[in-house]
Amino acid sequence: MKITLIEARDLPEAWFLCCKRVMEEGREYTIDAGSYAGQKRMEFDLVTVRVKYPATRPLVPDTPAGIPPPTSMDYVESYLPYLMEPKDIAKEKELYTYGDCLSTQIQEVIKKYIKEGFDNNRCCMSVGSKESIFLEHSQCLRLIDTRILDNSLNFVVYFRSWDLWGGFPANLAGIQLLKEYMADAIGVSDGELVAFSKGLHLYDHCWELAKALIHR
């Protein structure tokens, strides 16, 4: 297994560097089962992405002319309740929402830091359950761990599978807004965002877009 480390200043740079590195160094394979079975992916074996200043605006990439942007802030704003608020899954016709798992944990983490102090390893928010393995498409985001260092709130997140073009930019922008909300509620500064995954990939229908992006 090849371990890749990518360090970026902000979220758009992290996305660009990931697109570049996965096209240069990723493993190409055909999907046996899951989303887009039968198609090909270019994927990192295991990647860690460190973003030092994730609060830097803009949070989403601005692509060159002729390359459609992967997301927009309008979409990120609409995605945020999915991340933070509980939903009626049956009504929404969803297998799950992240907010269904995270909403109460977010408030508990804020409370723990305020009441118990910053120096502890207890404030880790999980997504999914032992039943998730039986879902046709289980949760991609599985973990948001937190750490306050030097009076700044840092996030460490894990995705079991992660679409680099269609998911990464919106996911991290939304998670960053969540981090800013929590940092403000706790009364600390905003810190780094570190994400890792053993399944960060580009589907083959995005390869030409990624090549055009890299060459611009």
Residue, then its C-alpha position, 0 to 999 in steps of 0.5 A: m500500500k502506497i501512502t501519499l501525503i498532500e499538504a496545501r494552504d487552502l481547500p481549493e489548492a488541496w483539491f487541485l493537488c489531489c487531482k494532479r497527484v491521483m492522475e500521476e500516481g493513482r492506481e487504475y482499476t475496474i469497480d467490482a461492486g458499489s457506485y458505478a460498478g463496471q467503470k474505472r477509477m483512478e485511486f490513491d491507496l491511502v492519502t492524507v490531506r493536510v490543509k493549513y488554512p482551511a478558512t481562507r476564502p473562497l472555500v470552493p475551487d474556481t476553475p479555468a474557462g471551459i472546465p465546469p466547477p465541481t461545486s458552488m457555495d450555493y450547493v455547500e450552503s444547501y449541503l450544510p443542514y444535511l451535515m448538521e441537522p437530523k432529517d426524517i430519512a424515510k420522508e427524504k427517501e434517503l438511506y442516511t444523512y450525516g446530520d442524523c448521526l452528527s447533530t447531537q454529537i456536535q452539541e455534546v462536543i461543544k459542551k464537553y470542551i466548554k465544561e471539561g477543558f481542552d486537553n482530552n481525547r474524548c471528542c470524536m464524532s462517528v458516523g454510521s453504526k454496525e448496521s451500516i455494513f448492510l446498506e446498499h450504499s453505506q456512509c462515505l464519511r465515517l469520522i470527524d475527530t477533533r483536537i484543540l491545540d494552541n487555542s485552535l480547533n482542528f478537525v481530522v476526518y476519515f472517508r472510507s470512499w470519496d469522489l474527488w471531483g463530485g464530493f471532495p470540494a463540497n464535503l470539505a467546504g461544508i465540514q469547514l463551515l461546521k468547524e467554524y461554527m463549533a470553534d465560535a461556540i467553544g470560544v477558540s480560533d479556527g485551526e487546521l483540517v486534515a482528511f484521510s481516506k483509503g478510497l479517494h478517487l476519480y471516476d473515468h468520466c472525470w479523467e479528461l476534466a482532471k487532465a485539462l485542469i492540470h494542464r491549465 
